[in-house]
Amino acid sequence: MPDAARLARRMGRILAETYPEADTELAHTSPLELLVATVLSAQSTDERVNSVTPALFARYPDAAAYAAADRAELESLIQTVGLYRSKAASIQGLAQALCDRHGGEVPTTLEELVALPGVGRKTANVVLGNAFGVPGIAVDTHVGRLARRFGWTEESAPEKVEEDLMQLFPPSEWTDLSHRMILHGRRVCHARKPACDACPLASLCPSSTLPPATSATRSAPPREEARS
């Protein structure tokens, strides 16, 4: 195993020890609910999405209900998450596609998911990994930023970052790795001012701002604060 891969897996093990509870924070009870919630989460917070989905899911229990929804009513239910008009259009478009192509059910392959309106690779991998147990790396802004800081990739395009991480880690780790990196990005490795003095990876991270003598492995990071 190349040294870069060995170091990456060592860092991955530390993340696993630091965030044993890592999981999606989007509340859902079905693949469709997770798909809709993930679409809503774009440029929003999971907390905000979770504040609107109980009423949304109760109003629209299946794909047919979303497809037949009154657009203005749908928009009113998701208005606080931001970009609600385009998200409402995406939700109705993907719901209609589910009814037309998949009998109203969420498909279980990446190719079929990304063919749905408003569904990219990140959303598809979130659904596959968390609803169906199909390994996938969901590259959001946190995962991309941390992967570059950790020296795991030099790429900026999410698809290229995904490919590089897939080469470093076995499929069994892909889904959980995404969750752990997202939590670490939210709690410690912030976009503007990473908290390297609280980071358990500081002694291994090539982007650490701490002097080598003080970049010792840290204990658990602080609780989550405001998102970056």
N, C-alpha and C positions, 0 to 999 in steps of 0.2 A: 504494500500500500504506500503510495507517495506520501511524503512528509506533510503536504498541504491537507490531504484527506485525513491523515492521522490526527493532525491538530484540530481540524474541523470537527471530527467525531469526539475528540476530547472536550471541546467547547460544548458540543451538543449534549454530552453526558452531564456537564455542569448545569446547563439549562434545565435538563430533565430533573435533576436533584433540586434545583431552585424553585421550579414551578411544577410540582407533581400534580397539581389540580388543574392544569391548563386544559381548557376546553372552549368551544364556542360560547360566547356570552349572549348570543341571540336566542331569545326564548322561542321554542317551537315544539310541536308534538307530532309533526309529520314532515315528509320531504317537501310538500307544497308550501307549508308554512315557512320552512327554512329558506326555500327558494325566494319567496316573496320578501321575507325579512332581509335577506342578503342583498336583494335589489334595492331595498329601501335604505340600507346602511351606507351606500355610496355617499361620500362627503357628509356623513352624519355620524353620530355616536350610537353605539349599541344601546345605551341607556335611553336615548331619545326614541329609537326604533321600538324598544320594548315597551315604551309608554303608550304607543299607538296600536300595537299589534293585537292586544286582547280584543278590543272592539272591532278591529278590522277582520280578524279571523272568525269572530262570532258572526259577523255580517255576511262574510263570503266563505262558506265552508269548503268549497271545491272549485276546481278550475272553471266549470260551467258558470258558477255564480259570478266569478270575476269577469268572465267574458261578457256576460249579460248585464253587468253593473252599469248604473247611471254614472257617467264620467264625473259629473259635478259632485255627486255624493261620495264617490271613491276619493276624489281629490280632497274633499273636506275632512275625511278621516285620516289622511296622511299629511296634511298641510304643514304640520310643525316639523317634519323631518327635512324640509328643504328640497328644492328641485321637484316639488310634488307633482307638477303637471307632467314633466317628462317621465317621472317614475310611474305615474298612473297609466300613462300610455304604454310604457314597457310592460307593466303588469297585465294590462288587458291584452296586449299583443301576445305575450308568452302564454297567457291562459287560453287564448283562442287557438294558438298553435298546439298546445297540449291536447285540446279537444279534437282538433282536426287530424293530428298525426299520431297521438299516443293514447287515445281513449280517455283523455282527462288525467292520465297518470304522469308523474315526473319520470323521465327516462333515466337509465342508469349508466349511460356512457358519456364520456366527454364530448364525443363528436355530436351526439344528439342534443346535448345540453347547450353547447355553444351555438347551435343552429337556431335556438329560440331567440326571439327579439329581446334585446337588452341584457343578454347573458353572455359574459365573457369568460375567459379561462379561470379567473379568480373566483367568480361566483360559482362556476361549474365545479371547481375543485372543493370549495366549501361544502357544497351539497353532496358531492360524491363521498368525501371523507367523513362527514358528520351524519349523513342520513343513510348512507349505504355501506359504509365501511370500506370504500374503494380508496386506496392511498392516493393522495394528491397534495401538492404544495401550492397553497393559495398565496400569491405574492401581492400583498398590499403595500402601502407606503412604508410601514414599519419593517416588513420583511425585506423589502428592497434596500432600505437604508442600512439596516443592520448587516445584511449580507455583504454589502460593500465595505462597511467599517471593519467587519471581521476578516476581510480579505478573502472571502469565499467566492467573490465574483467581481469583475470590473464592469459588468454590463449595467445599463440603465433600463432597457426594455424589460418589462415583467416576464415576457416569454423566455428571454435569454437568461434572466436570473433564475427562473424556474428550472431551466435545463441544467445550469451549473450546479444548483443545489441537488438535483436528482442524481448527478454524477458523484456527489460527495457522500450522500446518505442512502441507506437501503430503503426500499419502499415502505417497510414496516414503520419507519420513523417519520415519513413525510407529513402526515396530517398533524401529529402532535408537535412536530418541529415548528410548523407554522404557528400554532397556538402559543407555543413558548416564546417564539421570537416576537410575536405581537405583544404579549404581556411584558416582555423585557423592554420593548420599545416604548410602551406606555408608561412603565413605572421607573425605568432607569435610563435607558439609552435614548433620551429625548432628542428631537431633531435639532434644536438650537443650542442646548447646553446639556450634553450627556453627563450623568452623575457618575463619573468614573470612580470617584472615591467610595461609592456604594456598590460597585459592580463586582460580582463574583468572577467575571471573566477578565478583569483588568490586567492580570499578569500574563495573559495569553493574547489579548487583543492588540493588533498592530496599530490601532487608532487611539489607544488609551492616552489620556493627557497627563497621567501620573508618571513621575520618575520611576525607572525600573525598580529601584530599591523599595518603593512604597506600593508597587502594583501587586501586592500579595492577593491571593484568592480571598474574596470577601464572603461574608455571611449573607443571609437572605436580604434582598433589597427592600427599600421602604415600600409602604403601601401605595397603591396607585393614586396619582394626583391628577391634575388637569392634563388632558391629552395634548400632544404636540402634533 
